[in-house]
Amino acid sequence: MRPVVCFITDRRRFGEAWETALVERVRAAATAGVDLIQIRERDLDGGPLARLAVRCVEAVGGTRARVLVNDRLDVALAAGAHGVHLRADSIGASRARAMTPPGFLIGRSVHTVDEALEEDLNKTLDYLIFGTVFETTSKPGRPAAGLVRLAEVSKTTTIPVLAVGGMSAARAGDVARTGAAGLAAIGLLSDCPLEGLPNVVMDVCAAFHTP
């Protein structure tokens, strides 16, 4: 089964002309086969965030990729995004589901088995993101949960689980063996050359299918 690959954005990696560069990165990632684009720009005001989301939705047109806005359900709906990614302190998944159209994707971040079980009982989420699995510069100072904990979460819930934190193509095989459905990453998909994105996605997928 093909793994789910999620690109989490971080505009600070793209300099002063970040918006155009980020949209082009989203377009290239979608063309390369990335499944989910999570716009994670938590300190961006609603207007600029909505504009970015609209541009990203346009950029993934004709591909399998779906654009999700982190936390801001209002912006996701106004921008015509395909879904929302909820934080632990966001509105409840059931409440979000009641406010969204059919086919709208809803995911949530979890950090423990208990949180994953709680969401599993709600039967409203399309996926979970669990981490931080490995230490990462994106979350300095946060201890790594590790592969054992990822396996516990993946095997406890019926909701597809994506691993996040320190992801690389070299680690994708280890992630796959925990039962996770895929991975989410910032640096892995932000820092390589645009033309290298298809190879990164292909390497991740190949690792998930290697015994």
N, C-alpha and C positions, 0 to 999 in steps of 0.2 A: 504494500500500500504506500502511495506517495506521501512523504512527510509534508506537514504544513510549515511553510517558511514565512516568517513575519519580519518585516523591516520596520524598526522603531526609529523615528526621525529625531535628529538633534541638530537644529539649525546652526548652532555655534561652531560646528565643524566646517562650515562653508563660507566663512568670512563675511565681509560687509555686504556683498551681493548675494546673500544667502538664499533669498526667495527663489530667484531664477535657477540657481545651482541646485537647490533642494528639489524643485519640481522636476528638473532634468534627471536627477538621481532617482526620483520616484518613477519617472517614465521608463528609465533604463531597467530598474528593478522589476517593474511589472512585465516588461518585454522579456526579461531573463527568466521569468517563471515564478517570481515571488507571489505568494497567495494573499497576504495581508499587508497593508501599509498602515501602521499606527502613527498618527500625527500626535506626537508627545511634546508639545510646546507649552508647558504648564504656565509659564509667566507671560505668554503672549495675549494681548487684549482680544476681546471678542471679535472686533472688526477685522483686524489683520489675520486672526486665526481662521475666520470664516472664508476670507479671500484665499488663504493658502489651501484650505480644504477644497474649495471649488476648483482651484487650479489642479490639485492632485486628482480629483475625481475625473476631470477632463483628461489628464495625462494618462490615466490607466484605461481609458476607453478602448474597447476591442480586445482587452486582455482578460485573464482570469482573476486578476488582482482586485481586491476590495479595500476601500479606504475607510478607516475607523478614526474617530476623533477621541483623544484621551479625555475622559471625565466629562466634557462639556456636551451633554446630550442636546441642549438647545442649539448649539452651533452645528452639531452633526446633522440635525434635522433641517435646519435652515440652509445648510450648504449642499444638501442632497447627498451626503455621505452614505456609505453602505452600512455603517454601524458605529458603535461606541464602545470604548474600552473603559470599564469602571475601575476606579481605585478602591481600596479597602474602605475609604471614608466617603465614597460617592453615594448616590441614592441607591436603594435596593434594586436588585435585578428584576424582581416582580413588578415593581412600580415602573421601572424603565420599559419593561415589555408592554405594559398596558398603554404606554404613550407612543409606541412606535408601530410602523406599518408592517405587514407580513413580509418576511424575508430579511428584515433588518437584523444585523448581527450584533450580539451583545456578549462581551467577554469581561472577565474580571481578573485582577491580580490576587493571588493568595500566597501565603508564606508558611502555612502549616497544614497538616493533615486535617485538623479539626475545621479549619476554614473551608477546605475543599469539600469535606463531607457536608457541611452546612449548605453550600451552594448546590451540591448534588441533590439534596432533598428538595430544593426549590424547583428543579426541572425547568429552569428558564434560560440558562446560559448556553451559548454555543461552544465556548471554549474557556479554559483557564490558562493563565500564565503564572508559572511557579518559579521563584528564585529569591535571592540570587544564588544560582547553583555553584558557580565558580567566582572567585574574586575578580572584580572588574573595576577599571578606572571610572566607569559611569556611575558607580555607587561606592565611592571611597569610604573605607572604614566599616562597611557592612560585612559581617562574617559570611563566609560561603556556607550554604546549606548542604552542598555535596550531592553526589549521585544516589547515595542510599536513601536520603530523604526524598529526592525526586522520584525514586522508584516507589516509595511508600505512597506518595500522593497519586502517582499515575495508576497504581493498582487499587487504590481505595475508591476512586470516583469513576463514574461512567462518562463523565465529560472529558473530551479531548484535552490533554495537558501539553502546553508548550513550555519548554525550558528557557530561562533567560539568565544572563549573567555570565560573562566570559566565554561566550560561544565562539567556536571556530570550526572549520571543516574537519580538523583533526580530532576534535572532541565529539563530533556528530555521531559517530558510531557508538561511543559510550552512552550518549544520551538516548539513542535508539534502543539500546539493550535494557534500559530502565522501563520501557513500555510507554514512554512519552510519544505523543503524536507528532511532534515537530519541535522547532525552536524559534525563538524571537531574538533579534540582535540589533544593536546599534552599530558598533565599530566594524563588525564583519562585513556589513553591506554599505557602510558609509565611506570607509577608508581605502578600499581598493579602486583601481582605475575603472571608469564606466565600462570600458570594453571587457573588463575582467569579471563583471557581474554574472554573465551566463556560466562561466566556469565555476564560480563560487557556489551558485545554486546547484549546478550539476554535481559538484563534489559532495555537497551536503546530502543530496538525494541518494547518491551512490553509497555513501557511508551508512545511511539508514537501511540499505538493502544488503549490506555485507554482514554475514553471520558473525 
